[in-house]
Amino acid sequence: MFFAHYAPVEVDIGNAIFAQRGQQFGDRYQKLAEQLYQTKLEHVDFAHQPQQATSTINQWVRKQTRGKIPEIVSQLNADTLMVIANTLFFKAEWEEPFLKDGTKMKPFYPNGPNGASRNVTTMVHGGCFPYYYWKEADTKVLGIPYKKNNTMYVFLPNDSDRFKLARLQPLLTAQTINDIISKMVVKTVSVQFPKMHLINSFNLKQVLEQLGVYRVFDHSNTDLYRILPGYERFDGSESEDIFDLLSDTVENAIADLKHEYPNCSPFEKDVEGRPSCEKSKLCRYGGGTCMCCPKTYDSSRKRRATEQPQPLYVNEIVHKVDVVVNEKGTEGGAVTATLLDRITAQATFRANGPFLVIVRDEMTKLPLFYGNVFDPSI
C-alpha cells in the first residue's frame, strides 16, 4: 500500500495478492513484494469457501481505502488459485478552486452537438491555466493544477463525440502526451467543466492480453514459479529476478545456498554466466561467480520437483478506481466572481462533450489516473 497524504492531497495505491490456502509464498518473492512494492500477501480458501474468500478480499479493499471503495470483486470461482488486486484513490484540492456559486445545470452532448443532450452539474472558472491547441488532432488541451504538484489534463476534441474521442485515444502515447504538455503556455481561459464522481472497475486480463501480455495467464507458458515454492517454470529452467540484480554478490549466493541447504559446503564451479550456472538447482550465481552445492543434494530436489511440477498462473487481475472532481478549495468565491467579469479570456474551454482526462504527478511525470469520460452523469 502506497500513501501520499499532504493536507489537500490524497493518493492511496493498494496492492495485494490472495493465493489458495496451503500454498506458501517463496521467501524471496515475499521480501520483494512486501519491501519493494508494499504488497499484502494473504491466503484464502478459494476451493472450499469462495464466498468467504470474496468477502476477505473486499474487506481488505474497504480497510485500505478507508471505505472509499467498498468492493473490488463480486464473485470468484472455486477453481481460482490466485487473485492480484490493485486500488487507486485520488482526491485533491484545486490550486485555484472553481466558483461554488457558479455551479449550474448545463447541457452535455454525449453524441456530439447535433445529438441529444442531458443536463449535468457544471462548474465554472476563469483565470490563468496551461493551455494548448493541438492542431493535428483538432483538440483543445487544458491543464487544471491541483495543489502539491498534481495536474489534471483535459483533452477535448472540437465538437466532440464518442467517435472523435475513440480516434484521439490511440494518438496519445506517453511521448506524445509529454510533448504536448511541454508545449502548453499559460493563458487566460474561461472554463466550464462537469462536476464528477467517477467510479469504475476493470478486469485487466483482457486489457493486458490486448497489449500482448499472455504468459502470466497461460498455464503452459507462465513464468511465475518463484512466487510459490514447488511450482516449476514452464520450460523447467530458472530466470533472473530483481534480487539477482540488487544482490549480485558471491556472499549472497553462498548465503542463499546455505539457507536452502544448511549442511551444504559451497564450491566454485567454472561456468560462463548466470544462465549456465543456474541450470542446476544446486547452484547460485553472484558477483560473476557460480557457487554450487555437491550433487548429493540433487535427489531430494528432484523428488520435490516431481511431486508438484505444474506451473503457476494467474486467473484474474482486478483494478478499481475512485476519482472525485468538484469545486473544493479555499473560500473567497465572491471576490473571484467579481474579477471574472472583467477578464477578457484568450481561450474558452467548455467540456460539454466527451473528453479524456489524465491526472499526472508532476514530480515523476507519471499518470495517476487516465480515462475517457463519455457521460459525466452516469
NUVOKE-173538 format. One record per residue (C-alpha): x, y, z; residue in three letters. Coordinates in steps of 0.05 Angstrom, whole numbers, plus 5000, padded with zeros to 4 digits. Example, Ala and Ser with C-alpha at 12.3 -4.5 7.8 and 13.67 -1.06 7.14 Angstrom:
REM residues 2
<r><x>5246</x><y>4910</y><z>5156</z><res>ALA</res></r>
<r><x>5273</x><y>4979</y><z>5143</z><res>SER</res></r>
//
This chain:
REM residues 378
<r><x>5000</x><y>5000</y><z>5000</z><res>MET</res></r>
<r><x>5028</x><y>5068</y><z>4980</z><res>PHE</res></r>
<r><x>5002</x><y>5131</y><z>5014</z><res>PHE</res></r>
<r><x>5017</x><y>5203</y><z>4995</z><res>ALA</res></r>
<r><x>4977</x><y>5247</y><z>5042</z><res>HIS</res></r>
<r><x>4990</x><y>5321</y><z>5044</z><res>TYR</res></r>
<r><x>4934</x><y>5363</y><z>5073</z><res>ALA</res></r>
<r><x>4899</x><y>5378</y><z>5007</z><res>PRO</res></r>
<r><x>4920</x><y>5315</y><z>4970</z><res>VAL</res></r>
<r><x>4905</x><y>5241</y><z>4980</z><res>GLU</res></r>
<r><x>4936</x><y>5188</y><z>4936</z><res>VAL</res></r>
<r><x>4925</x><y>5117</y><z>4960</z><res>ASP</res></r>
<r><x>4951</x><y>5058</y><z>4919</z><res>ILE</res></r>
<r><x>4939</x><y>4989</y><z>4947</z><res>GLY</res></r>
<r><x>4966</x><y>4922</y><z>4922</z><res>ASN</res></r>
<r><x>4950</x><y>4853</y><z>4947</z><res>ALA</res></r>
<r><x>4958</x><y>4781</y><z>4924</z><res>ILE</res></r>
<r><x>4910</x><y>4728</y><z>4951</z><res>PHE</res></r>
<r><x>4931</x><y>4656</y><z>4940</z><res>ALA</res></r>
<r><x>4897</x><y>4589</y><z>4954</z><res>GLN</res></r>
<r><x>4906</x><y>4567</y><z>5026</z><res>ARG</res></r>
<r><x>4960</x><y>4515</y><z>5035</z><res>GLY</res></r>
<r><x>5007</x><y>4547</y><z>4984</z><res>GLN</res></r>
<r><x>5065</x><y>4583</y><z>5017</z><res>GLN</res></r>
<r><x>5097</x><y>4644</y><z>4984</z><res>PHE</res></r>
<r><x>5171</x><y>4639</y><z>4969</z><res>GLY</res></r>
<r><x>5216</x><y>4676</y><z>5018</z><res>ASP</res></r>
<r><x>5250</x><y>4716</y><z>4963</z><res>ARG</res></r>
<r><x>5184</x><y>4734</y><z>4930</z><res>TYR</res></r>
<r><x>5152</x><y>4754</y><z>4996</z><res>GLN</res></r>
<r><x>5210</x><y>4800</y><z>5011</z><res>LYS</res></r>
<r><x>5206</x><y>4831</y><z>4942</z><res>LEU</res></r>
<r><x>5131</x><y>4841</y><z>4944</z><res>ALA</res></r>
<r><x>5128</x><y>4870</y><z>5015</z><res>GLU</res></r>
<r><x>5191</x><y>4913</y><z>5015</z><res>GLN</res></r>
<r><x>5194</x><y>4939</y><z>4944</z><res>LEU</res></r>
<r><x>5120</x><y>4940</y><z>4924</z><res>TYR</res></r>
<r><x>5085</x><y>4946</y><z>4992</z><res>GLN</res></r>
<r><x>5042</x><y>4887</y><z>4972</z><res>THR</res></r>
<r><x>4997</x><y>4849</y><z>5020</z><res>LYS</res></r>
<r><x>5004</x><y>4773</y><z>5014</z><res>LEU</res></r>
<r><x>4947</x><y>4733</y><z>5043</z><res>GLU</res></r>
<r><x>4918</x><y>4662</y><z>5038</z><res>HIS</res></r>
<r><x>4844</x><y>4648</y><z>5028</z><res>VAL</res></r>
<r><x>4805</x><y>4585</y><z>5012</z><res>ASP</res></r>
<r><x>4780</x><y>4593</y><z>4941</z><res>PHE</res></r>
<r><x>4769</x><y>4518</y><z>4934</z><res>ALA</res></r>
<r><x>4721</x><y>4506</y><z>4992</z><res>HIS</res></r>
<r><x>4698</x><y>4576</y><z>5013</z><res>GLN</res></r>
<r><x>4696</x><y>4621</y><z>4951</z><res>PRO</res></r>
<r><x>4645</x><y>4668</y><z>4982</z><res>GLN</res></r>
<r><x>4687</x><y>4677</y><z>5044</z><res>GLN</res></r>
<r><x>4748</x><y>4689</y><z>5000</z><res>ALA</res></r>
<r><x>4710</x><y>4742</y><z>4962</z><res>THR</res></r>
<r><x>4689</x><y>4775</y><z>5027</z><res>SER</res></r>
<r><x>4761</x><y>4774</y><z>5053</z><res>THR</res></r>
<r><x>4787</x><y>4809</y><z>4990</z><res>ILE</res></r>
<r><x>4732</x><y>4862</y><z>4994</z><res>ASN</res></r>
<r><x>4745</x><y>4874</y><z>5068</z><res>GLN</res></r>
<r><x>4818</x><y>4888</y><z>5051</z><res>TRP</res></r>
<r><x>4795</x><y>4938</y><z>4999</z><res>VAL</res></r>
<r><x>4748</x><y>4974</y><z>5047</z><res>ARG</res></r>
<r><x>4802</x><y>4978</y><z>5101</z><res>LYS</res></r>
<r><x>4857</x><y>5002</y><z>5055</z><res>GLN</res></r>
<r><x>4815</x><y>5056</y><z>5022</z><res>THR</res></r>
<r><x>4780</x><y>5076</y><z>5087</z><res>ARG</res></r>
<r><x>4713</x><y>5056</y><z>5059</z><res>GLY</res></r>
<r><x>4720</x><y>5097</y><z>4995</z><res>LYS</res></r>
<r><x>4720</x><y>5033</y><z>4953</z><res>ILE</res></r>
<r><x>4674</x><y>4982</y><z>4986</z><res>PRO</res></r>
<r><x>4682</x><y>4925</y><z>4937</z><res>GLU</res></r>
<r><x>4731</x><y>4903</y><z>4883</z><res>ILE</res></r>
<r><x>4705</x><y>4833</y><z>4866</z><res>VAL</res></r>
<r><x>4634</x><y>4807</y><z>4867</z><res>SER</res></r>
<r><x>4642</x><y>4732</y><z>4854</z><res>GLN</res></r>
<r><x>4701</x><y>4683</y><z>4849</z><res>LEU</res></r>
<r><x>4702</x><y>4612</y><z>4824</z><res>ASN</res></r>
<r><x>4723</x><y>4553</y><z>4867</z><res>ALA</res></r>
<r><x>4779</x><y>4537</y><z>4819</z><res>ASP</res></r>
<r><x>4812</x><y>4605</y><z>4829</z><res>THR</res></r>
<r><x>4885</x><y>4597</y><z>4850</z><res>LEU</res></r>
<r><x>4907</x><y>4669</y><z>4858</z><res>MET</res></r>
<r><x>4879</x><y>4740</y><z>4854</z><res>VAL</res></r>
<r><x>4921</x><y>4803</y><z>4846</z><res>ILE</res></r>
<r><x>4883</x><y>4865</y><z>4869</z><res>ALA</res></r>
<r><x>4900</x><y>4938</y><z>4860</z><res>ASN</res></r>
<r><x>4864</x><y>5000</y><z>4884</z><res>THR</res></r>
<r><x>4876</x><y>5074</y><z>4869</z><res>LEU</res></r>
<r><x>4840</x><y>5130</y><z>4906</z><res>PHE</res></r>
<r><x>4856</x><y>5202</y><z>4887</z><res>PHE</res></r>
<r><x>4827</x><y>5264</y><z>4918</z><res>LYS</res></r>
<r><x>4858</x><y>5333</y><z>4916</z><res>ALA</res></r>
<r><x>4842</x><y>5407</y><z>4922</z><res>GLU</res></r>
<r><x>4849</x><y>5452</y><z>4863</z><res>TRP</res></r>
<r><x>4904</x><y>5504</y><z>4866</z><res>GLU</res></r>
<r><x>4850</x><y>5555</y><z>4848</z><res>GLU</res></r>
<r><x>4781</x><y>5529</y><z>4866</z><res>PRO</res></r>
<r><x>4721</x><y>5532</y><z>4820</z><res>PHE</res></r>
<r><x>4666</x><y>5582</y><z>4838</z><res>LEU</res></r>
<r><x>4616</x><y>5545</y><z>4881</z><res>LYS</res></r>
<r><x>4562</x><y>5596</y><z>4868</z><res>ASP</res></r>
<r><x>4573</x><y>5589</y><z>4793</z><res>GLY</res></r>
<r><x>4557</x><y>5514</y><z>4791</z><res>THR</res></r>
<r><x>4495</x><y>5503</y><z>4750</z><res>LYS</res></r>
<r><x>4460</x><y>5450</y><z>4708</z><res>MET</res></r>
<r><x>4483</x><y>5456</y><z>4636</z><res>LYS</res></r>
<r><x>4474</x><y>5413</y><z>4574</z><res>PRO</res></r>
<r><x>4524</x><y>5358</y><z>4558</z><res>PHE</res></r>
<r><x>4525</x><y>5325</y><z>4489</z><res>TYR</res></r>
<r><x>4549</x><y>5252</y><z>4493</z><res>PRO</res></r>
<r><x>4538</x><y>5242</y><z>4418</z><res>ASN</res></r>
<r><x>4562</x><y>5309</y><z>4394</z><res>GLY</res></r>
<r><x>4530</x><y>5378</y><z>4388</z><res>PRO</res></r>
<r><x>4477</x><y>5353</y><z>4338</z><res>ASN</res></r>
<r><x>4455</x><y>5297</y><z>4384</z><res>GLY</res></r>
<r><x>4411</x><y>5294</y><z>4445</z><res>ALA</res></r>
<r><x>4435</x><y>5328</y><z>4507</z><res>SER</res></r>
<r><x>4428</x><y>5315</y><z>4581</z><res>ARG</res></r>
<r><x>4436</x><y>5365</y><z>4637</z><res>ASN</res></r>
<r><x>4496</x><y>5355</y><z>4682</z><res>VAL</res></r>
<r><x>4522</x><y>5394</y><z>4742</z><res>THR</res></r>
<r><x>4575</x><y>5441</y><z>4712</z><res>THR</res></r>
<r><x>4627</x><y>5482</y><z>4748</z><res>MET</res></r>
<r><x>4655</x><y>5548</y><z>4721</z><res>VAL</res></r>
<r><x>4722</x><y>5582</y><z>4728</z><res>HIS</res></r>
<r><x>4763</x><y>5635</y><z>4695</z><res>GLY</res></r>
<r><x>4836</x><y>5652</y><z>4703</z><res>GLY</res></r>
<r><x>4905</x><y>5631</y><z>4682</z><res>CYS</res></r>
<r><x>4914</x><y>5559</y><z>4661</z><res>PHE</res></r>
<r><x>4963</x><y>5518</y><z>4619</z><res>PRO</res></r>
<r><x>4931</x><y>5513</y><z>4550</z><res>TYR</res></r>
<r><x>4948</x><y>5485</y><z>4482</z><res>TYR</res></r>
<r><x>4911</x><y>5476</y><z>4417</z><res>TYR</res></r>
<r><x>4933</x><y>5410</y><z>4385</z><res>TRP</res></r>
<r><x>4922</x><y>5428</y><z>4312</z><res>LYS</res></r>
<r><x>4937</x><y>5359</y><z>4283</z><res>GLU</res></r>
<r><x>4882</x><y>5327</y><z>4325</z><res>ALA</res></r>
<r><x>4836</x><y>5389</y><z>4326</z><res>ASP</res></r>
<r><x>4836</x><y>5383</y><z>4402</z><res>THR</res></r>
<r><x>4839</x><y>5433</y><z>4459</z><res>LYS</res></r>
<r><x>4883</x><y>5414</y><z>4518</z><res>VAL</res></r>
<r><x>4873</x><y>5447</y><z>4586</z><res>LEU</res></r>
<r><x>4915</x><y>5437</y><z>4649</z><res>GLY</res></r>
<r><x>4878</x><y>5447</y><z>4715</z><res>ILE</res></r>
<r><x>4930</x><y>5447</y><z>4771</z><res>PRO</res></r>
<r><x>4918</x><y>5414</y><z>4838</z><res>TYR</res></r>
<r><x>4957</x><y>5432</y><z>4899</z><res>LYS</res></r>
<r><x>5022</x><y>5395</y><z>4913</z><res>LYS</res></r>
<r><x>5049</x><y>5381</y><z>4843</z><res>ASN</res></r>
<r><x>4989</x><y>5346</y><z>4811</z><res>ASN</res></r>
<r><x>4952</x><y>5368</y><z>4749</z><res>THR</res></r>
<r><x>4890</x><y>5345</y><z>4712</z><res>MET</res></r>
<r><x>4900</x><y>5350</y><z>4637</z><res>TYR</res></r>
<r><x>4836</x><y>5350</y><z>4596</z><res>VAL</res></r>
<r><x>4836</x><y>5333</y><z>4522</z><res>PHE</res></r>
<r><x>4773</x><y>5358</y><z>4486</z><res>LEU</res></r>
<r><x>4764</x><y>5349</y><z>4411</z><res>PRO</res></r>
<r><x>4725</x><y>5405</y><z>4377</z><res>ASN</res></r>
<r><x>4651</x><y>5386</y><z>4371</z><res>ASP</res></r>
<r><x>4669</x><y>5323</y><z>4409</z><res>SER</res></r>
<r><x>4631</x><y>5258</y><z>4405</z><res>ASP</res></r>
<r><x>4645</x><y>5186</y><z>4423</z><res>ARG</res></r>
<r><x>4677</x><y>5171</y><z>4356</z><res>PHE</res></r>
<r><x>4724</x><y>5231</y><z>4357</z><res>LYS</res></r>
<r><x>4747</x><y>5212</y><z>4426</z><res>LEU</res></r>
<r><x>4758</x><y>5140</y><z>4405</z><res>ALA</res></r>
<r><x>4801</x><y>5164</y><z>4347</z><res>ARG</res></r>
<r><x>4840</x><y>5210</y><z>4393</z><res>LEU</res></r>
<r><x>4860</x><y>5158</y><z>4445</z><res>GLN</res></r>
<r><x>4909</x><y>5117</y><z>4402</z><res>PRO</res></r>
<r><x>4947</x><y>5181</y><z>4386</z><res>LEU</res></r>
<r><x>4962</x><y>5194</y><z>4460</z><res>LEU</res></r>
<r><x>5026</x><y>5155</y><z>4470</z><res>THR</res></r>
<r><x>5069</x><y>5172</y><z>4531</z><res>ALA</res></r>
<r><x>5117</x><y>5211</y><z>4487</z><res>GLN</res></r>
<r><x>5061</x><y>5250</y><z>4453</z><res>THR</res></r>
<r><x>5030</x><y>5268</y><z>4520</z><res>ILE</res></r>
<r><x>5096</x><y>5293</y><z>4547</z><res>ASN</res></r>
<r><x>5109</x><y>5333</y><z>4483</z><res>ASP</res></r>
<r><x>5041</x><y>5366</y><z>4486</z><res>ILE</res></r>
<r><x>5048</x><y>5384</y><z>4559</z><res>ILE</res></r>
<r><x>5116</x><y>5414</y><z>4545</z><res>SER</res></r>
<r><x>5084</x><y>5459</y><z>4492</z><res>LYS</res></r>
<r><x>5029</x><y>5486</y><z>4537</z><res>MET</res></r>
<r><x>5030</x><y>5560</y><z>4554</z><res>VAL</res></r>
<r><x>4993</x><y>5597</y><z>4608</z><res>VAL</res></r>
<r><x>4933</x><y>5635</y><z>4581</z><res>LYS</res></r>
<r><x>4871</x><y>5667</y><z>4610</z><res>THR</res></r>
<r><x>4817</x><y>5615</y><z>4599</z><res>VAL</res></r>
<r><x>4742</x><y>5614</y><z>4611</z><res>SER</res></r>
<r><x>4727</x><y>5544</y><z>4636</z><res>VAL</res></r>
<r><x>4664</x><y>5502</y><z>4642</z><res>GLN</res></r>
<r><x>4675</x><y>5432</y><z>4669</z><res>PHE</res></r>
<r><x>4627</x><y>5379</y><z>4695</z><res>PRO</res></r>
<r><x>4627</x><y>5360</y><z>4768</z><res>LYS</res></r>
<r><x>4641</x><y>5286</y><z>4773</z><res>MET</res></r>
<r><x>4650</x><y>5227</y><z>4819</z><res>HIS</res></r>
<r><x>4680</x><y>5173</y><z>4774</z><res>LEU</res></r>
<r><x>4679</x><y>5101</y><z>4798</z><res>ILE</res></r>
<r><x>4699</x><y>5044</y><z>4752</z><res>ASN</res></r>
<r><x>4726</x><y>4974</y><z>4756</z><res>SER</res></r>
<r><x>4763</x><y>4933</y><z>4705</z><res>PHE</res></r>
<r><x>4784</x><y>4862</y><z>4696</z><res>ASN</res></r>
<r><x>4853</x><y>4875</y><z>4668</z><res>LEU</res></r>
<r><x>4862</x><y>4805</y><z>4640</z><res>LYS</res></r>
<r><x>4831</x><y>4823</y><z>4572</z><res>GLN</res></r>
<r><x>4865</x><y>4891</y><z>4571</z><res>VAL</res></r>
<r><x>4934</x><y>4861</y><z>4584</z><res>LEU</res></r>
<r><x>4923</x><y>4807</y><z>4532</z><res>GLU</res></r>
<r><x>4907</x><y>4861</y><z>4481</z><res>GLN</res></r>
<r><x>4973</x><y>4894</y><z>4499</z><res>LEU</res></r>
<r><x>5010</x><y>4829</y><z>4486</z><res>GLY</res></r>
<r><x>5015</x><y>4803</y><z>4558</z><res>VAL</res></r>
<r><x>4996</x><y>4729</y><z>4553</z><res>TYR</res></r>
<r><x>5045</x><y>4686</y><z>4591</z><res>ARG</res></r>
<r><x>5022</x><y>4706</y><z>4661</z><res>VAL</res></r>
<r><x>4953</x><y>4676</y><z>4645</z><res>PHE</res></r>
<r><x>4977</x><y>4615</y><z>4606</z><res>ASP</res></r>
<r><x>4989</x><y>4553</y><z>4648</z><res>HIS</res></r>
<r><x>5032</x><y>4523</y><z>4593</z><res>SER</res></r>
<r><x>5077</x><y>4584</y><z>4584</z><res>ASN</res></r>
<r><x>5077</x><y>4621</y><z>4651</z><res>THR</res></r>
<r><x>5138</x><y>4646</y><z>4688</z><res>ASP</res></r>
<r><x>5113</x><y>4656</y><z>4760</z><res>LEU</res></r>
<r><x>5148</x><y>4596</y><z>4791</z><res>TYR</res></r>
<r><x>5185</x><y>4638</y><z>4843</z><res>ARG</res></r>
<r><x>5121</x><y>4660</y><z>4878</z><res>ILE</res></r>
<r><x>5102</x><y>4593</y><z>4909</z><res>LEU</res></r>
<r><x>5158</x><y>4542</y><z>4923</z><res>PRO</res></r>
<r><x>5147</x><y>4475</y><z>4889</z><res>GLY</res></r>
<r><x>5119</x><y>4502</y><z>4825</z><res>TYR</res></r>
<r><x>5162</x><y>4495</y><z>4762</z><res>GLU</res></r>
<r><x>5177</x><y>4545</y><z>4707</z><res>ARG</res></r>
<r><x>5141</x><y>4524</y><z>4644</z><res>PHE</res></r>
<r><x>5206</x><y>4502</y><z>4609</z><res>ASP</res></r>
<r><x>5239</x><y>4474</y><z>4672</z><res>GLY</res></r>
<r><x>5293</x><y>4528</y><z>4675</z><res>SER</res></r>
<r><x>5302</x><y>4588</y><z>4720</z><res>GLU</res></r>
<r><x>5308</x><y>4662</y><z>4705</z><res>SER</res></r>
<r><x>5335</x><y>4724</y><z>4738</z><res>GLU</res></r>
<r><x>5292</x><y>4762</y><z>4787</z><res>ASP</res></r>
<r><x>5303</x><y>4831</y><z>4816</z><res>ILE</res></r>
<r><x>5341</x><y>4804</y><z>4876</z><res>PHE</res></r>
<r><x>5392</x><y>4775</y><z>4828</z><res>ASP</res></r>
<r><x>5404</x><y>4846</y><z>4803</z><res>LEU</res></r>
<r><x>5402</x><y>4881</y><z>4871</z><res>LEU</res></r>
<r><x>5443</x><y>4829</y><z>4910</z><res>SER</res></r>
<r><x>5492</x><y>4804</y><z>4858</z><res>ASP</res></r>
<r><x>5549</x><y>4784</y><z>4904</z><res>THR</res></r>
<r><x>5587</x><y>4719</y><z>4918</z><res>VAL</res></r>
<r><x>5569</x><y>4726</y><z>4992</z><res>GLU</res></r>
<r><x>5495</x><y>4729</y><z>4977</z><res>ASN</res></r>
<r><x>5500</x><y>4669</y><z>4930</z><res>ALA</res></r>
<r><x>5532</x><y>4628</y><z>4986</z><res>ILE</res></r>
<r><x>5482</x><y>4653</y><z>5038</z><res>ALA</res></r>
<r><x>5424</x><y>4633</y><z>4992</z><res>ASP</res></r>
<r><x>5452</x><y>4563</y><z>4985</z><res>LEU</res></r>
<r><x>5464</x><y>4557</y><z>5060</z><res>LYS</res></r>
<r><x>5393</x><y>4579</y><z>5073</z><res>HIS</res></r>
<r><x>5363</x><y>4526</y><z>5028</z><res>GLU</res></r>
<r><x>5415</x><y>4471</y><z>5043</z><res>TYR</res></r>
<r><x>5440</x><y>4482</y><z>5115</z><res>PRO</res></r>
<r><x>5494</x><y>4428</y><z>5110</z><res>ASN</res></r>
<r><x>5520</x><y>4449</y><z>5042</z><res>CYS</res></r>
<r><x>5594</x><y>4465</y><z>5032</z><res>SER</res></r>
<r><x>5591</x><y>4510</y><z>4971</z><res>PRO</res></r>
<r><x>5646</x><y>4505</y><z>4919</z><res>PHE</res></r>
<r><x>5662</x><y>4548</y><z>4858</z><res>GLU</res></r>
<r><x>5641</x><y>4520</y><z>4791</z><res>LYS</res></r>
<r><x>5674</x><y>4541</y><z>4726</z><res>ASP</res></r>
<r><x>5616</x><y>4562</y><z>4680</z><res>VAL</res></r>
<r><x>5601</x><y>4621</y><z>4636</z><res>GLU</res></r>
<r><x>5547</x><y>4668</y><z>4662</z><res>GLY</res></r>
<r><x>5485</x><y>4662</y><z>4705</z><res>ARG</res></r>
<r><x>5441</x><y>4621</y><z>4657</z><res>PRO</res></r>
<r><x>5493</x><y>4565</y><z>4652</z><res>SER</res></r>
<r><x>5505</x><y>4567</y><z>4727</z><res>CYS</res></r>
<r><x>5433</x><y>4563</y><z>4749</z><res>GLU</res></r>
<r><x>5413</x><y>4507</y><z>4702</z><res>LYS</res></r>
<r><x>5428</x><y>4466</y><z>4764</z><res>SER</res></r>
<r><x>5382</x><y>4479</y><z>4823</z><res>LYS</res></r>
<r><x>5442</x><y>4467</y><z>4868</z><res>LEU</res></r>
<r><x>5478</x><y>4529</y><z>4842</z><res>CYS</res></r>
<r><x>5472</x><y>4604</y><z>4853</z><res>ARG</res></r>
<r><x>5506</x><y>4659</y><z>4814</z><res>TYR</res></r>
<r><x>5534</x><y>4723</y><z>4846</z><res>GLY</res></r>
<r><x>5588</x><y>4773</y><z>4833</z><res>GLY</res></r>
<r><x>5608</x><y>4738</y><z>4769</z><res>GLY</res></r>
<r><x>5619</x><y>4671</y><z>4805</z><res>THR</res></r>
<r><x>5580</x><y>4607</y><z>4804</z><res>CYS</res></r>
<r><x>5574</x><y>4574</y><z>4873</z><res>MET</res></r>
<r><x>5545</x><y>4504</y><z>4879</z><res>CYS</res></r>
<r><x>5528</x><y>4450</y><z>4930</z><res>CYS</res></r>
<r><x>5552</x><y>4378</y><z>4919</z><res>PRO</res></r>
<r><x>5507</x><y>4334</y><z>4877</z><res>LYS</res></r>
<r><x>5487</x><y>4293</y><z>4938</z><res>THR</res></r>
<r><x>5431</x><y>4344</y><z>4948</z><res>TYR</res></r>
<r><x>5404</x><y>4334</y><z>4878</z><res>ASP</res></r>
<r><x>5359</x><y>4274</y><z>4891</z><res>SER</res></r>
<r><x>5317</x><y>4309</y><z>4944</z><res>SER</res></r>
<r><x>5306</x><y>4368</y><z>4898</z><res>ARG</res></r>
<r><x>5285</x><y>4322</y><z>4841</z><res>LYS</res></r>
<r><x>5235</x><y>4288</y><z>4886</z><res>ARG</res></r>
<r><x>5204</x><y>4354</y><z>4905</z><res>ARG</res></r>
<r><x>5200</x><y>4377</y><z>4833</z><res>ALA</res></r>
<r><x>5166</x><y>4311</y><z>4813</z><res>THR</res></r>
<r><x>5114</x><y>4317</y><z>4867</z><res>GLU</res></r>
<r><x>5086</x><y>4383</y><z>4841</z><res>GLN</res></r>
<r><x>5112</x><y>4400</y><z>4772</z><res>PRO</res></r>
<r><x>5053</x><y>4440</y><z>4747</z><res>GLN</res></r>
<r><x>5065</x><y>4514</y><z>4732</z><res>PRO</res></r>
<r><x>5032</x><y>4572</y><z>4769</z><res>LEU</res></r>
<r><x>4990</x><y>4622</y><z>4732</z><res>TYR</res></r>
<r><x>4943</x><y>4680</y><z>4746</z><res>VAL</res></r>
<r><x>4867</x><y>4675</y><z>4739</z><res>ASN</res></r>
<r><x>4846</x><y>4747</y><z>4748</z><res>GLU</res></r>
<r><x>4876</x><y>4817</y><z>4754</z><res>ILE</res></r>
<r><x>4825</x><y>4866</y><z>4782</z><res>VAL</res></r>
<r><x>4832</x><y>4942</y><z>4783</z><res>HIS</res></r>
<r><x>4783</x><y>4993</y><z>4812</z><res>LYS</res></r>
<r><x>4787</x><y>5069</y><z>4811</z><res>VAL</res></r>
<r><x>4752</x><y>5123</y><z>4851</z><res>ASP</res></r>
<r><x>4763</x><y>5195</y><z>4829</z><res>VAL</res></r>
<r><x>4727</x><y>5256</y><z>4857</z><res>VAL</res></r>
<r><x>4723</x><y>5321</y><z>4817</z><res>VAL</res></r>
<r><x>4687</x><y>5380</y><z>4849</z><res>ASN</res></r>
<r><x>4695</x><y>5454</y><z>4865</z><res>GLU</res></r>
<r><x>4730</x><y>5443</y><z>4932</z><res>LYS</res></r>
<r><x>4781</x><y>5495</y><z>4951</z><res>GLY</res></r>
<r><x>4793</x><y>5556</y><z>4994</z><res>THR</res></r>
<r><x>4738</x><y>5606</y><z>5006</z><res>GLU</res></r>
<r><x>4734</x><y>5673</y><z>4971</z><res>GLY</res></r>
<r><x>4689</x><y>5657</y><z>4912</z><res>GLY</res></r>
<r><x>4652</x><y>5723</y><z>4913</z><res>ALA</res></r>
<r><x>4715</x><y>5763</y><z>4902</z><res>VAL</res></r>
<r><x>4738</x><y>5717</y><z>4846</z><res>THR</res></r>
<r><x>4670</x><y>5722</y><z>4814</z><res>ALA</res></r>
<r><x>4676</x><y>5798</y><z>4810</z><res>THR</res></r>
<r><x>4744</x><y>5791</y><z>4777</z><res>LEU</res></r>
<r><x>4718</x><y>5741</y><z>4727</z><res>LEU</res></r>
<r><x>4670</x><y>5790</y><z>4696</z><res>ASP</res></r>
<r><x>4730</x><y>5834</y><z>4678</z><res>ARG</res></r>
<r><x>4772</x><y>5780</y><z>4646</z><res>ILE</res></r>
<r><x>4780</x><y>5780</y><z>4570</z><res>THR</res></r>
<r><x>4793</x><y>5706</y><z>4560</z><res>ALA</res></r>
<r><x>4844</x><y>5686</y><z>4509</z><res>GLN</res></r>
<r><x>4811</x><y>5618</y><z>4503</z><res>ALA</res></r>
<r><x>4745</x><y>5584</y><z>4520</z><res>THR</res></r>
<r><x>4743</x><y>5513</y><z>4545</z><res>PHE</res></r>
<r><x>4673</x><y>5483</y><z>4551</z><res>ARG</res></r>
<r><x>4676</x><y>5409</y><z>4567</z><res>ALA</res></r>
<r><x>4605</x><y>5396</y><z>4543</z><res>ASN</res></r>
<r><x>4622</x><y>5334</y><z>4502</z><res>GLY</res></r>
<r><x>4663</x><y>5271</y><z>4511</z><res>PRO</res></r>
<r><x>4734</x><y>5285</y><z>4536</z><res>PHE</res></r>
<r><x>4795</x><y>5249</y><z>4562</z><res>LEU</res></r>
<r><x>4828</x><y>5264</y><z>4628</z><res>VAL</res></r>
<r><x>4897</x><y>5249</y><z>4654</z><res>ILE</res></r>
<r><x>4916</x><y>5264</y><z>4726</z><res>VAL</res></r>
<r><x>4992</x><y>5269</y><z>4728</z><res>ARG</res></r>
<r><x>5042</x><y>5273</y><z>4784</z><res>ASP</res></r>
<r><x>5088</x><y>5329</y><z>4760</z><res>GLU</res></r>
<r><x>5148</x><y>5306</y><z>4801</z><res>MET</res></r>
<r><x>5152</x><y>5238</y><z>4767</z><res>THR</res></r>
<r><x>5111</x><y>5255</y><z>4705</z><res>LYS</res></r>
<r><x>5072</x><y>5191</y><z>4717</z><res>LEU</res></r>
<r><x>4996</x><y>5187</y><z>4707</z><res>PRO</res></r>
<r><x>4956</x><y>5172</y><z>4769</z><res>LEU</res></r>
<r><x>4891</x><y>5167</y><z>4730</z><res>PHE</res></r>
<r><x>4875</x><y>5162</y><z>4656</z><res>TYR</res></r>
<r><x>4806</x><y>5154</y><z>4627</z><res>GLY</res></r>
<r><x>4752</x><y>5174</y><z>4578</z><res>ASN</res></r>
<r><x>4690</x><y>5210</y><z>4602</z><res>VAL</res></r>
<r><x>4633</x><y>5198</y><z>4553</z><res>PHE</res></r>
<r><x>4577</x><y>5220</y><z>4601</z><res>ASP</res></r>
<r><x>4593</x><y>5250</y><z>4669</z><res>PRO</res></r>
<r><x>4522</x><y>5239</y><z>4694</z><res>SER</res></r>
<r><x>4529</x><y>5163</y><z>4693</z><res>ILE</res></r>
//
